Amino acid sequence: MKDFEHLMSVWQGQPANDQLSVDEVLKQVKKGITNITAKLYWGIVAMIALTVYTFVVLFFFTFKLWETYAGISVMFITMLLYLFLILRHYRILHKRDLTVSPTEYLNTLKEYQKQRTTLAGWFYYIFVMLISLGLALYLFEVLEHASPIKKYTTYSLTIVWILFCTFYLKRRIFKSEEEKLNLMIERLQRLETQFE
């Protein structure tokens, strides 16, 4: 009897395996996805507005130099490419319902995370370089008659802004999203292993 009581005390002393509440996890994941898709949605709206504005400038404004048209065209094509990418990411998050099949949804989140990592990697730098090139070509004519101080100031501020977006803002934006995605994926994986 003493051995049984000892065994019982050891068994009760074991740390309890944290069981996740399915409803709570699904609520948290849905809330996280809603936040991400809201940011993507407003990114899409902003990109559509910028792309339309660039289209209007390209086809309805008259410029003297071919460099200006080339710069605006480069920016327009780059914006279209980025718009298609974020539309694709938005669709990935909306193509499956979390409550129908959490395993498939987990795979969808992993696919989205992989594509966002690619976007945060090499594509972001190409995007910034192309937008910078287009802006430099566009500003060539716009600042043609400006004083040298105004030209240097404008180009310097543009370079500082691009460097700020590339090396500071990019890390903060993508890191925050990556942390949220990792948390959602980890919760769904724990939930999946809980029912195996």
Biotite code that builds the C-alpha atoms (Angstrom):
import biotite.structure as struc

atoms = struc.array([
    struc.Atom([0.000, 0.000, 0.000], chain_id="A", res_id=1, res_name="MET", atom_name="CA", element="C"),
    struc.Atom([2.891, 2.338, 0.779], chain_id="A", res_id=2, res_name="LYS", atom_name="CA", element="C"),
    struc.Atom([4.339, 1.762, -2.708], chain_id="A", res_id=3, res_name="ASP", atom_name="CA", element="C"),
    struc.Atom([0.990, 2.620, -4.226], chain_id="A", res_id=4, res_name="PHE", atom_name="CA", element="C"),
    struc.Atom([0.800, 5.881, -2.282], chain_id="A", res_id=5, res_name="GLU", atom_name="CA", element="C"),
    struc.Atom([4.373, 6.724, -3.304], chain_id="A", res_id=6, res_name="HIS", atom_name="CA", element="C"),
    struc.Atom([3.549, 5.966, -6.947], chain_id="A", res_id=7, res_name="LEU", atom_name="CA", element="C"),
    struc.Atom([0.409, 8.110, -6.670], chain_id="A", res_id=8, res_name="MET", atom_name="CA", element="C"),
    struc.Atom([2.356, 11.067, -5.239], chain_id="A", res_id=9, res_name="SER", atom_name="CA", element="C"),
    struc.Atom([4.992, 10.792, -7.974], chain_id="A", res_id=10, res_name="VAL", atom_name="CA", element="C"),
    struc.Atom([2.292, 10.626, -10.630], chain_id="A", res_id=11, res_name="TRP", atom_name="CA", element="C"),
    struc.Atom([0.469, 13.643, -9.217], chain_id="A", res_id=12, res_name="GLN", atom_name="CA", element="C"),
    struc.Atom([3.744, 15.551, -8.927], chain_id="A", res_id=13, res_name="GLY", atom_name="CA", element="C"),
    struc.Atom([4.365, 15.296, -12.682], chain_id="A", res_id=14, res_name="GLN", atom_name="CA", element="C"),
    struc.Atom([3.877, 18.561, -14.522], chain_id="A", res_id=15, res_name="PRO", atom_name="CA", element="C"),
    struc.Atom([0.572, 18.652, -16.344], chain_id="A", res_id=16, res_name="ALA", atom_name="CA", element="C"),
    struc.Atom([0.782, 18.670, -20.099], chain_id="A", res_id=17, res_name="ASN", atom_name="CA", element="C"),
    struc.Atom([-0.633, 21.992, -21.211], chain_id="A", res_id=18, res_name="ASP", atom_name="CA", element="C"),
    struc.Atom([-3.725, 21.276, -23.221], chain_id="A", res_id=19, res_name="GLN", atom_name="CA", element="C"),
    struc.Atom([-4.700, 23.982, -25.639], chain_id="A", res_id=20, res_name="LEU", atom_name="CA", element="C"),
    struc.Atom([-8.303, 24.987, -25.968], chain_id="A", res_id=21, res_name="SER", atom_name="CA", element="C"),
    struc.Atom([-9.350, 24.477, -29.586], chain_id="A", res_id=22, res_name="VAL", atom_name="CA", element="C"),
    struc.Atom([-11.727, 27.441, -29.526], chain_id="A", res_id=23, res_name="ASP", atom_name="CA", element="C"),
    struc.Atom([-9.112, 29.720, -27.967], chain_id="A", res_id=24, res_name="GLU", atom_name="CA", element="C"),
    struc.Atom([-6.415, 28.740, -30.478], chain_id="A", res_id=25, res_name="VAL", atom_name="CA", element="C"),
    struc.Atom([-8.781, 29.149, -33.420], chain_id="A", res_id=26, res_name="LEU", atom_name="CA", element="C"),
    struc.Atom([-9.870, 32.570, -32.122], chain_id="A", res_id=27, res_name="LYS", atom_name="CA", element="C"),
    struc.Atom([-6.256, 33.703, -31.719], chain_id="A", res_id=28, res_name="GLN", atom_name="CA", element="C"),
    struc.Atom([-5.243, 32.429, -35.148], chain_id="A", res_id=29, res_name="VAL", atom_name="CA", element="C"),
    struc.Atom([-8.271, 34.045, -36.806], chain_id="A", res_id=30, res_name="LYS", atom_name="CA", element="C"),
    struc.Atom([-7.490, 37.325, -35.051], chain_id="A", res_id=31, res_name="LYS", atom_name="CA", element="C"),
    struc.Atom([-3.855, 37.163, -36.195], chain_id="A", res_id=32, res_name="GLY", atom_name="CA", element="C"),
    struc.Atom([-4.847, 36.352, -39.769], chain_id="A", res_id=33, res_name="ILE", atom_name="CA", element="C"),
    struc.Atom([-7.396, 39.169, -39.732], chain_id="A", res_id=34, res_name="THR", atom_name="CA", element="C"),
    struc.Atom([-4.648, 41.613, -38.694], chain_id="A", res_id=35, res_name="ASN", atom_name="CA", element="C"),
    struc.Atom([-2.303, 40.390, -41.426], chain_id="A", res_id=36, res_name="ILE", atom_name="CA", element="C"),
    struc.Atom([-4.975, 40.419, -44.122], chain_id="A", res_id=37, res_name="THR", atom_name="CA", element="C"),
    struc.Atom([-6.094, 43.905, -43.061], chain_id="A", res_id=38, res_name="ALA", atom_name="CA", element="C"),
    struc.Atom([-2.540, 45.167, -43.553], chain_id="A", res_id=39, res_name="LYS", atom_name="CA", element="C"),
    struc.Atom([-2.341, 43.387, -46.898], chain_id="A", res_id=40, res_name="LEU", atom_name="CA", element="C"),
    struc.Atom([-5.708, 44.849, -47.911], chain_id="A", res_id=41, res_name="TYR", atom_name="CA", element="C"),
    struc.Atom([-4.612, 48.408, -47.170], chain_id="A", res_id=42, res_name="TRP", atom_name="CA", element="C"),
    struc.Atom([-1.308, 47.718, -48.917], chain_id="A", res_id=43, res_name="GLY", atom_name="CA", element="C"),
    struc.Atom([-3.290, 46.615, -51.972], chain_id="A", res_id=44, res_name="ILE", atom_name="CA", element="C"),
    struc.Atom([-5.475, 49.729, -51.839], chain_id="A", res_id=45, res_name="VAL", atom_name="CA", element="C"),
    struc.Atom([-2.404, 51.982, -51.554], chain_id="A", res_id=46, res_name="ALA", atom_name="CA", element="C"),
    struc.Atom([-0.608, 50.170, -54.388], chain_id="A", res_id=47, res_name="MET", atom_name="CA", element="C"),
    struc.Atom([-3.652, 50.423, -56.655], chain_id="A", res_id=48, res_name="ILE", atom_name="CA", element="C"),
    struc.Atom([-3.875, 54.159, -55.960], chain_id="A", res_id=49, res_name="ALA", atom_name="CA", element="C"),
    struc.Atom([-0.143, 54.669, -56.630], chain_id="A", res_id=50, res_name="LEU", atom_name="CA", element="C"),
    struc.Atom([-0.257, 52.526, -59.755], chain_id="A", res_id=51, res_name="THR", atom_name="CA", element="C"),
    struc.Atom([-3.245, 54.452, -61.141], chain_id="A", res_id=52, res_name="VAL", atom_name="CA", element="C"),
    struc.Atom([-1.531, 57.749, -60.343], chain_id="A", res_id=53, res_name="TYR", atom_name="CA", element="C"),
    struc.Atom([1.667, 56.572, -62.061], chain_id="A", res_id=54, res_name="THR", atom_name="CA", element="C"),
    struc.Atom([-0.362, 55.428, -65.078], chain_id="A", res_id=55, res_name="PHE", atom_name="CA", element="C"),
    struc.Atom([-2.012, 58.859, -65.326], chain_id="A", res_id=56, res_name="VAL", atom_name="CA", element="C"),
    struc.Atom([1.339, 60.628, -65.077], chain_id="A", res_id=57, res_name="VAL", atom_name="CA", element="C"),
    struc.Atom([2.889, 58.311, -67.667], chain_id="A", res_id=58, res_name="LEU", atom_name="CA", element="C"),
    struc.Atom([0.170, 58.596, -70.294], chain_id="A", res_id=59, res_name="PHE", atom_name="CA", element="C"),
    struc.Atom([-1.417, 62.014, -69.710], chain_id="A", res_id=60, res_name="PHE", atom_name="CA", element="C"),
    struc.Atom([1.513, 64.268, -68.805], chain_id="A", res_id=61, res_name="PHE", atom_name="CA", element="C"),
    struc.Atom([3.995, 65.542, -71.360], chain_id="A", res_id=62, res_name="THR", atom_name="CA", element="C"),
    struc.Atom([7.719, 65.426, -70.704], chain_id="A", res_id=63, res_name="PHE", atom_name="CA", element="C"),
    struc.Atom([10.668, 66.533, -72.838], chain_id="A", res_id=64, res_name="LYS", atom_name="CA", element="C"),
    struc.Atom([13.153, 63.784, -72.052], chain_id="A", res_id=65, res_name="LEU", atom_name="CA", element="C"),
    struc.Atom([12.887, 60.071, -72.754], chain_id="A", res_id=66, res_name="TRP", atom_name="CA", element="C"),
    struc.Atom([14.589, 59.389, -69.413], chain_id="A", res_id=67, res_name="GLU", atom_name="CA", element="C"),
    struc.Atom([11.516, 60.708, -67.603], chain_id="A", res_id=68, res_name="THR", atom_name="CA", element="C"),
    struc.Atom([9.242, 58.310, -69.488], chain_id="A", res_id=69, res_name="TYR", atom_name="CA", element="C"),
    struc.Atom([11.677, 55.470, -68.840], chain_id="A", res_id=70, res_name="ALA", atom_name="CA", element="C"),
    struc.Atom([11.778, 56.266, -65.122], chain_id="A", res_id=71, res_name="GLY", atom_name="CA", element="C"),
    struc.Atom([8.006, 56.422, -64.803], chain_id="A", res_id=72, res_name="ILE", atom_name="CA", element="C"),
    struc.Atom([7.667, 53.191, -66.813], chain_id="A", res_id=73, res_name="SER", atom_name="CA", element="C"),
    struc.Atom([10.135, 51.385, -64.557], chain_id="A", res_id=74, res_name="VAL", atom_name="CA", element="C"),
    struc.Atom([8.233, 52.536, -61.474], chain_id="A", res_id=75, res_name="MET", atom_name="CA", element="C"),
    struc.Atom([4.878, 51.586, -63.046], chain_id="A", res_id=76, res_name="PHE", atom_name="CA", element="C"),
    struc.Atom([5.995, 48.059, -63.980], chain_id="A", res_id=77, res_name="ILE", atom_name="CA", element="C"),
    struc.Atom([7.613, 47.533, -60.570], chain_id="A", res_id=78, res_name="THR", atom_name="CA", element="C"),
    struc.Atom([4.449, 48.674, -58.804], chain_id="A", res_id=79, res_name="MET", atom_name="CA", element="C"),
    struc.Atom([2.326, 46.328, -60.940], chain_id="A", res_id=80, res_name="LEU", atom_name="CA", element="C"),
    struc.Atom([4.618, 43.426, -60.106], chain_id="A", res_id=81, res_name="LEU", atom_name="CA", element="C"),
    struc.Atom([4.464, 44.175, -56.390], chain_id="A", res_id=82, res_name="TYR", atom_name="CA", element="C"),
    struc.Atom([0.680, 44.594, -56.578], chain_id="A", res_id=83, res_name="LEU", atom_name="CA", element="C"),
    struc.Atom([0.324, 41.130, -58.115], chain_id="A", res_id=84, res_name="PHE", atom_name="CA", element="C"),
    struc.Atom([2.542, 39.659, -55.398], chain_id="A", res_id=85, res_name="LEU", atom_name="CA", element="C"),
    struc.Atom([0.566, 41.100, -52.510], chain_id="A", res_id=86, res_name="ILE", atom_name="CA", element="C"),
    struc.Atom([-2.713, 40.123, -54.205], chain_id="A", res_id=87, res_name="LEU", atom_name="CA", element="C"),
    struc.Atom([-1.370, 36.583, -54.388], chain_id="A", res_id=88, res_name="ARG", atom_name="CA", element="C"),
    struc.Atom([-0.420, 36.644, -50.704], chain_id="A", res_id=89, res_name="HIS", atom_name="CA", element="C"),
    struc.Atom([-3.869, 37.956, -49.819], chain_id="A", res_id=90, res_name="TYR", atom_name="CA", element="C"),
    struc.Atom([-5.503, 35.129, -51.778], chain_id="A", res_id=91, res_name="ARG", atom_name="CA", element="C"),
    struc.Atom([-3.294, 32.497, -50.113], chain_id="A", res_id=92, res_name="ILE", atom_name="CA", element="C"),
    struc.Atom([-4.607, 33.517, -46.700], chain_id="A", res_id=93, res_name="LEU", atom_name="CA", element="C"),
    struc.Atom([-8.212, 33.493, -47.902], chain_id="A", res_id=94, res_name="HIS", atom_name="CA", element="C"),
    struc.Atom([-8.312, 30.344, -50.001], chain_id="A", res_id=95, res_name="LYS", atom_name="CA", element="C"),
    struc.Atom([-8.894, 27.985, -47.069], chain_id="A", res_id=96, res_name="ARG", atom_name="CA", element="C"),
    struc.Atom([-11.116, 28.183, -44.027], chain_id="A", res_id=97, res_name="ASP", atom_name="CA", element="C"),
    struc.Atom([-9.397, 27.511, -40.721], chain_id="A", res_id=98, res_name="LEU", atom_name="CA", element="C"),
    struc.Atom([-12.370, 25.677, -39.228], chain_id="A", res_id=99, res_name="THR", atom_name="CA", element="C"),
    struc.Atom([-12.789, 23.221, -42.126], chain_id="A", res_id=100, res_name="VAL", atom_name="CA", element="C"),
    struc.Atom([-9.326, 21.684, -41.985], chain_id="A", res_id=101, res_name="SER", atom_name="CA", element="C"),
    struc.Atom([-6.746, 23.053, -39.540], chain_id="A", res_id=102, res_name="PRO", atom_name="CA", element="C"),
    struc.Atom([-4.034, 20.812, -41.051], chain_id="A", res_id=103, res_name="THR", atom_name="CA", element="C"),
    struc.Atom([-4.563, 22.231, -44.543], chain_id="A", res_id=104, res_name="GLU", atom_name="CA", element="C"),
    struc.Atom([-4.714, 25.710, -43.078], chain_id="A", res_id=105, res_name="TYR", atom_name="CA", element="C"),
    struc.Atom([-1.422, 25.083, -41.292], chain_id="A", res_id=106, res_name="LEU", atom_name="CA", element="C"),
    struc.Atom([0.120, 24.100, -44.629], chain_id="A", res_id=107, res_name="ASN", atom_name="CA", element="C"),
    struc.Atom([-1.348, 27.242, -46.185], chain_id="A", res_id=108, res_name="THR", atom_name="CA", element="C"),
    struc.Atom([0.232, 29.380, -43.453], chain_id="A", res_id=109, res_name="LEU", atom_name="CA", element="C"),
    struc.Atom([3.578, 27.680, -44.004], chain_id="A", res_id=110, res_name="LYS", atom_name="CA", element="C"),
    struc.Atom([3.313, 28.354, -47.758], chain_id="A", res_id=111, res_name="GLU", atom_name="CA", element="C"),
    struc.Atom([2.438, 31.999, -47.081], chain_id="A", res_id=112, res_name="TYR", atom_name="CA", element="C"),
    struc.Atom([5.350, 32.307, -44.649], chain_id="A", res_id=113, res_name="GLN", atom_name="CA", element="C"),
    struc.Atom([7.747, 30.854, -47.221], chain_id="A", res_id=114, res_name="LYS", atom_name="CA", element="C"),
    struc.Atom([6.587, 33.300, -49.902], chain_id="A", res_id=115, res_name="GLN", atom_name="CA", element="C"),
    struc.Atom([6.759, 36.276, -47.546], chain_id="A", res_id=116, res_name="ARG", atom_name="CA", element="C"),
    struc.Atom([10.282, 35.261, -46.566], chain_id="A", res_id=117, res_name="THR", atom_name="CA", element="C"),
    struc.Atom([11.227, 35.279, -50.251], chain_id="A", res_id=118, res_name="THR", atom_name="CA", element="C"),
    struc.Atom([9.608, 38.686, -50.627], chain_id="A", res_id=119, res_name="LEU", atom_name="CA", element="C"),
    struc.Atom([11.452, 39.989, -47.578], chain_id="A", res_id=120, res_name="ALA", atom_name="CA", element="C"),
    struc.Atom([14.681, 38.654, -48.988], chain_id="A", res_id=121, res_name="GLY", atom_name="CA", element="C"),
    struc.Atom([15.921, 39.273, -52.489], chain_id="A", res_id=122, res_name="TRP", atom_name="CA", element="C"),
    struc.Atom([12.740, 40.665, -54.056], chain_id="A", res_id=123, res_name="PHE", atom_name="CA", element="C"),
    struc.Atom([12.482, 43.590, -51.654], chain_id="A", res_id=124, res_name="TYR", atom_name="CA", element="C"),
    struc.Atom([15.969, 44.779, -52.601], chain_id="A", res_id=125, res_name="TYR", atom_name="CA", element="C"),
    struc.Atom([15.206, 44.450, -56.317], chain_id="A", res_id=126, res_name="ILE", atom_name="CA", element="C"),
    struc.Atom([11.967, 46.367, -55.752], chain_id="A", res_id=127, res_name="PHE", atom_name="CA", element="C"),
    struc.Atom([13.786, 49.181, -53.952], chain_id="A", res_id=128, res_name="VAL", atom_name="CA", element="C"),
    struc.Atom([16.512, 49.332, -56.606], chain_id="A", res_id=129, res_name="MET", atom_name="CA", element="C"),
    struc.Atom([13.996, 49.549, -59.464], chain_id="A", res_id=130, res_name="LEU", atom_name="CA", element="C"),
    struc.Atom([11.876, 52.188, -57.727], chain_id="A", res_id=131, res_name="ILE", atom_name="CA", element="C"),
    struc.Atom([15.067, 54.151, -56.968], chain_id="A", res_id=132, res_name="SER", atom_name="CA", element="C"),
    struc.Atom([16.208, 53.920, -60.570], chain_id="A", res_id=133, res_name="LEU", atom_name="CA", element="C"),
    struc.Atom([12.815, 55.046, -61.835], chain_id="A", res_id=134, res_name="GLY", atom_name="CA", element="C"),
    struc.Atom([12.702, 57.908, -59.361], chain_id="A", res_id=135, res_name="LEU", atom_name="CA", element="C"),
    struc.Atom([16.223, 59.024, -60.286], chain_id="A", res_id=136, res_name="ALA", atom_name="CA", element="C"),
    struc.Atom([15.341, 59.070, -63.984], chain_id="A", res_id=137, res_name="LEU", atom_name="CA", element="C"),
    struc.Atom([12.092, 60.910, -63.262], chain_id="A", res_id=138, res_name="TYR", atom_name="CA", element="C"),
    struc.Atom([13.793, 63.516, -61.071], chain_id="A", res_id=139, res_name="LEU", atom_name="CA", element="C"),
    struc.Atom([16.387, 64.157, -63.777], chain_id="A", res_id=140, res_name="PHE", atom_name="CA", element="C"),
    struc.Atom([13.910, 66.260, -65.776], chain_id="A", res_id=141, res_name="GLU", atom_name="CA", element="C"),
    struc.Atom([11.908, 67.539, -62.822], chain_id="A", res_id=142, res_name="VAL", atom_name="CA", element="C"),
    struc.Atom([15.055, 69.034, -61.243], chain_id="A", res_id=143, res_name="LEU", atom_name="CA", element="C"),
    struc.Atom([16.585, 70.112, -64.563], chain_id="A", res_id=144, res_name="GLU", atom_name="CA", element="C"),
    struc.Atom([16.242, 73.836, -63.868], chain_id="A", res_id=145, res_name="HIS", atom_name="CA", element="C"),
    struc.Atom([16.660, 73.648, -60.092], chain_id="A", res_id=146, res_name="ALA", atom_name="CA", element="C"),
    struc.Atom([19.653, 75.081, -58.325], chain_id="A", res_id=147, res_name="SER", atom_name="CA", element="C"),
    struc.Atom([22.501, 72.676, -57.478], chain_id="A", res_id=148, res_name="PRO", atom_name="CA", element="C"),
    struc.Atom([21.685, 72.950, -53.768], chain_id="A", res_id=149, res_name="ILE", atom_name="CA", element="C"),
    struc.Atom([18.072, 71.963, -54.408], chain_id="A", res_id=150, res_name="LYS", atom_name="CA", element="C"),
    struc.Atom([19.193, 69.047, -56.613], chain_id="A", res_id=151, res_name="LYS", atom_name="CA", element="C"),
    struc.Atom([21.665, 67.725, -54.042], chain_id="A", res_id=152, res_name="TYR", atom_name="CA", element="C"),
    struc.Atom([19.172, 68.185, -51.225], chain_id="A", res_id=153, res_name="THR", atom_name="CA", element="C"),
    struc.Atom([16.421, 66.341, -53.105], chain_id="A", res_id=154, res_name="THR", atom_name="CA", element="C"),
    struc.Atom([18.682, 63.473, -54.166], chain_id="A", res_id=155, res_name="TYR", atom_name="CA", element="C"),
    struc.Atom([20.224, 63.247, -50.685], chain_id="A", res_id=156, res_name="SER", atom_name="CA", element="C"),
    struc.Atom([16.851, 63.132, -48.945], chain_id="A", res_id=157, res_name="LEU", atom_name="CA", element="C"),
    struc.Atom([15.633, 60.543, -51.437], chain_id="A", res_id=158, res_name="THR", atom_name="CA", element="C"),
    struc.Atom([18.690, 58.373, -50.822], chain_id="A", res_id=159, res_name="ILE", atom_name="CA", element="C"),
    struc.Atom([18.313, 58.712, -47.039], chain_id="A", res_id=160, res_name="VAL", atom_name="CA", element="C"),
    struc.Atom([14.623, 57.780, -47.273], chain_id="A", res_id=161, res_name="TRP", atom_name="CA", element="C"),
    struc.Atom([15.364, 54.725, -49.431], chain_id="A", res_id=162, res_name="ILE", atom_name="CA", element="C"),
    struc.Atom([18.123, 53.584, -47.065], chain_id="A", res_id=163, res_name="LEU", atom_name="CA", element="C"),
    struc.Atom([15.825, 54.099, -44.078], chain_id="A", res_id=164, res_name="PHE", atom_name="CA", element="C"),
    struc.Atom([13.072, 52.016, -45.712], chain_id="A", res_id=165, res_name="CYS", atom_name="CA", element="C"),
    struc.Atom([15.510, 49.324, -46.796], chain_id="A", res_id=166, res_name="THR", atom_name="CA", element="C"),
    struc.Atom([17.587, 48.799, -43.681], chain_id="A", res_id=167, res_name="PHE", atom_name="CA", element="C"),
    struc.Atom([15.354, 49.903, -40.809], chain_id="A", res_id=168, res_name="TYR", atom_name="CA", element="C"),
    struc.Atom([11.689, 49.865, -41.723], chain_id="A", res_id=169, res_name="LEU", atom_name="CA", element="C"),
    struc.Atom([11.848, 46.610, -43.704], chain_id="A", res_id=170, res_name="LYS", atom_name="CA", element="C"),
    struc.Atom([13.280, 44.676, -40.773], chain_id="A", res_id=171, res_name="ARG", atom_name="CA", element="C"),
    struc.Atom([10.664, 45.994, -38.372], chain_id="A", res_id=172, res_name="ARG", atom_name="CA", element="C"),
    struc.Atom([7.735, 45.274, -40.686], chain_id="A", res_id=173, res_name="ILE", atom_name="CA", element="C"),
    struc.Atom([8.764, 41.797, -41.748], chain_id="A", res_id=174, res_name="PHE", atom_name="CA", element="C"),
    struc.Atom([10.073, 40.810, -38.301], chain_id="A", res_id=175, res_name="LYS", atom_name="CA", element="C"),
    struc.Atom([6.783, 41.708, -36.649], chain_id="A", res_id=176, res_name="SER", atom_name="CA", element="C"),
    struc.Atom([4.802, 39.748, -39.220], chain_id="A", res_id=177, res_name="GLU", atom_name="CA", element="C"),
    struc.Atom([7.221, 36.812, -39.001], chain_id="A", res_id=178, res_name="GLU", atom_name="CA", element="C"),
    struc.Atom([6.821, 36.645, -35.220], chain_id="A", res_id=179, res_name="GLU", atom_name="CA", element="C"),
    struc.Atom([3.024, 36.638, -35.514], chain_id="A", res_id=180, res_name="LYS", atom_name="CA", element="C"),
    struc.Atom([3.124, 33.916, -38.176], chain_id="A", res_id=181, res_name="LEU", atom_name="CA", element="C"),
    struc.Atom([5.524, 31.791, -36.149], chain_id="A", res_id=182, res_name="ASN", atom_name="CA", element="C"),
    struc.Atom([3.252, 32.070, -33.113], chain_id="A", res_id=183, res_name="LEU", atom_name="CA", element="C"),
    struc.Atom([0.166, 31.066, -35.122], chain_id="A", res_id=184, res_name="MET", atom_name="CA", element="C"),
    struc.Atom([1.963, 28.157, -36.785], chain_id="A", res_id=185, res_name="ILE", atom_name="CA", element="C"),
    struc.Atom([3.360, 26.975, -33.454], chain_id="A", res_id=186, res_name="GLU", atom_name="CA", element="C"),
    struc.Atom([-0.102, 27.046, -31.863], chain_id="A", res_id=187, res_name="ARG", atom_name="CA", element="C"),
    struc.Atom([-1.667, 25.148, -34.746], chain_id="A", res_id=188, res_name="LEU", atom_name="CA", element="C"),
    struc.Atom([1.140, 22.569, -34.641], chain_id="A", res_id=189, res_name="GLN", atom_name="CA", element="C"),
    struc.Atom([0.682, 22.092, -30.886], chain_id="A", res_id=190, res_name="ARG", atom_name="CA", element="C"),
    struc.Atom([-3.049, 21.730, -31.423], chain_id="A", res_id=191, res_name="LEU", atom_name="CA", element="C"),
    struc.Atom([-2.416, 19.179, -34.173], chain_id="A", res_id=192, res_name="GLU", atom_name="CA", element="C"),
    struc.Atom([-0.072, 17.093, -32.005], chain_id="A", res_id=193, res_name="THR", atom_name="CA", element="C"),
    struc.Atom([-2.521, 17.282, -29.130], chain_id="A", res_id=194, res_name="GLN", atom_name="CA", element="C"),
    struc.Atom([-5.068, 15.277, -31.119], chain_id="A", res_id=195, res_name="PHE", atom_name="CA", element="C"),
    struc.Atom([-2.671, 12.702, -32.569], chain_id="A", res_id=196, res_name="GLU", atom_name="CA", element="C"),
])
